[in-house]
Amino acid sequence: MNWTPRDGDIILTDDGLVFYTMGYAHPEDRVVAYLKYVPLSLKHLFDVPWLPYMWKLEEMPLVRPAKLYSPKIYRNVISALRRISEDYVYYSPHDGKEIVTVPRGKIRRVYVPGDCLKLLLSKERLDPLEERAVRVVKLLSEDSGVPLSDFGIHGSISLQIHNEESDIDVTIYGSENFRRVKDALARLADEGVVEPLIADRFDELRRNRVIFEGVRVVVNATRKLEEISEKYGQYRCRALKPIEVSCVVTEDWEAVFRPAVYGVECGNGQVKQVVSMIGQFRDVAHRGERVRVRGMLEHVEGAEGSWLRVVVGSGVEDEEYIWPAEG
C-alpha cells in the first residue's frame, strides 16, 4: 500500500475496527493509532462507557467509546484489543511502553481526508450535509486563498456514516495554510457569514469552530508531507515523573498539529518542549504567552543531543493539561 500515514487518517481493519492514525512517526510495518469505533459484535469485549448512538459502515453496525484518553480506559482498550489480536498491541522500545498500533497487514481500507474531499466534489448527488460541507470548504478556500487541494473532509462524512446531527470536520494541510484559514474564519464571522461557536474554554482559545448554515464546522491542521521531519525511533524517550510547571512559549509553529509541540522556556531552564498528545490542547497558546502545564516529565535523547520535555496525554494521569497563565 503506497500510503504515508498522517495524523487523522482513518483505518478500517479486517476485524471491522476503526482507528484514527495518531501523529506522523510510525514503525515500518504498523501504524500508531487510537480506537474510534468498534463493531457491535465485539462490544462485549470492551469494559468502557459507550456513546448512546450507533453507526453503520459498509452495512456493519458500529459503536463508539464515550471517552478515549482516560488512563483506565486506555488500559481496558489495550486488554480488549489483545483478546481480538495480540498484533494490535506493540511494545515500543524507544519509549519503553505498550502502544496501540494497526499492523499494515490488517488494514482493509484507509480513508484519507484529502481523497475523501475529492470524492465528495465529484459526486453527482449530495445530501444536505454534504452540500453544506462542499459550500463551506469552497468558501474558506476562496476567502483564504488556500487551494482546494490543501483541504480535506474528515470524520463521519468521510466515512459516509453521517446523519443530520453530524458536524462538518474540515482538514487543512499545512501550518501556514491553517493560519490563513483561521484568519478567514474570523473575517467571515465579522461579516456574519458564519457564527463563532464558543461552547467552552477550548473554543475561546482555539477559535476553530463555527456555525455555518445551522451546522457545526470544525477546522484542524494536518502536516503536509514536506512538513513531516520525525522518523519513528529517531528519539529515545524515558518517563521520569509527573510534573507541573510554568513556562513561556517560545515557538508555536508546530502547536497546530497533533501531537502539538510547543517550544518553551521554564524557570529552571531544563524543560525545552511541551508536547500534547491530546488534540484539545493544540493551538491553545502562542509565542510570548505564559502557560501552566501538567504532564509527564520525559528525558529525550537524539542525534542532536538530549533535553527534557513535558508530555500531556501520557496515559498515566487523568488531569494533564496546558492552560494560559497570568503573568
Secondary structure, 3 states (H helix, E strand, C coil): CCCCCCCCCEEEECCCCEEEECCCCCCCCEEEEEEEEEEHHHHHHCCCCECCCCEEECCEEEECECCCCCHHHHHHHHHHHHHHCHHHEEEECCCCEEEEEEEHHHEEEEECHHHHHHHHHHCCCCCHHHHHHHHHHHHHHHHHCCCHHHEEEEHHHHHCCCCCCCCEEEEEECHHHHHHHHHHHHHHHHCCCCEECCCCHHHHHHCCEEEECCEEEEEEEECCHHHCCCCCCCCEEEEEEEEEEEEEEEECHHHHCCCEEEEEEECCCCEEEEEECCHHHCCCCCCCCEEEEEEEEEEEEECCEEEEEEEECCCCCCCCEEEECCC
